[in-house]
Amino acid sequence: MLTLDIFGFKALWSPYFLLILFALTVGYFVLTTKYRRLFPGNEPLTKKQSSLFLLSIILLYAIKGSPLDLLAHLMFYVHMMQMAVLVLVIPPIFILSIPNWVWQKLLSVKRVDSLFTFLTKPLIALVVFNGLFSFYHVPIIFDHVMQNFWLHAGYSILLFLVSIFMWWPLLNQMPEHQTLSGLKKVGYIFADGILLTPACALIIFADNSLYATYSDPHVWGQVMSLCVGAANFESLNLSGPALFSSMSVIEDQRLGGVLMKIIQEIIYGVILGRVFFEWYRKDQEESEREMNQTLNPSPIK
């Protein structure tokens, strides 16, 4: 069985992507520390926010810049793990890492605020995110996107953006954007899980391979040529992804669908727990406030 080393350092570690992420990280810390006083309502960057931002950058590089990204072009189940982290793990971390005053400045632009407010409406956010995710995994669309570098990069960015819109109603810390509370957040999470299920079920229960990207040597060759460079790939004289795995194409496909669903359930379970305890805490605080008012009524003037 072949190893990934044959593709070379550049294909394995994406140095240009690493430089882009490094520049974004430097920009984040410069903006939120040295130049934060230029923005009204600014507050010092907390350790939690800086740690969450670094974690989101590390995870993003791990799935899109490390050998894991190359592996996702060889095995479908790795691709599905990659997608799960991209749209279900990183966006919540990213949202919580950005200080409120940065969000307020961004949304102070009227057109940005109007578009953002519309796309983060709970029903719109659910439909757009799950629709685009499911559309991406329609076989003919998936194979076409994977064979075009710019389409692949553009669609990945689009999915990341709409996943932020999807997570926003649940996790944002801005009072003016709190569109859901209590039971509504619970219902939102369950609805999101249900809407994502058909795409996973299609992949899990299909009787044959759905994606030519992983089963057709010619299509796979086109995809890999974009990933590692046409000249480099041709010199390797490879016949297909089976050279790198003992798993059959259909087993690989089913495992991908199962892993996507499992990761989704774990993430949604964690968020559901967070929502429940937040709701319980607020309910307790409100009950204590009402009890104090009953036991210690305000004096009549």
ABEGO torsion letter per residue (X at the ends): XBBAAAAEAAAAAGAAAAAAAAAAAAAAAAAAAAAAAABBGBBBBBAAAAAAAAAAAAAAAAAAABAAAAAAAABAAAAAAAAAAAAAAAAAAAAAABBAAAAAAAAABAAAAAAAAAAABAAAAAAAAAAAAAAAABAAAAAAAAABAAAAAAAAAAAAAAAAAAAAAAABABAAABABBEAAAAAAAAAAAAAAAAAAAAAAABABBABAAAABAAAAAAAAAAAAEAAAAAAAGBAEAAAABABBAAAAAAAAAAAAAAAAAAAAAAAAAAAAAAAAAAAAAAAAAAAAAAABBBBBX
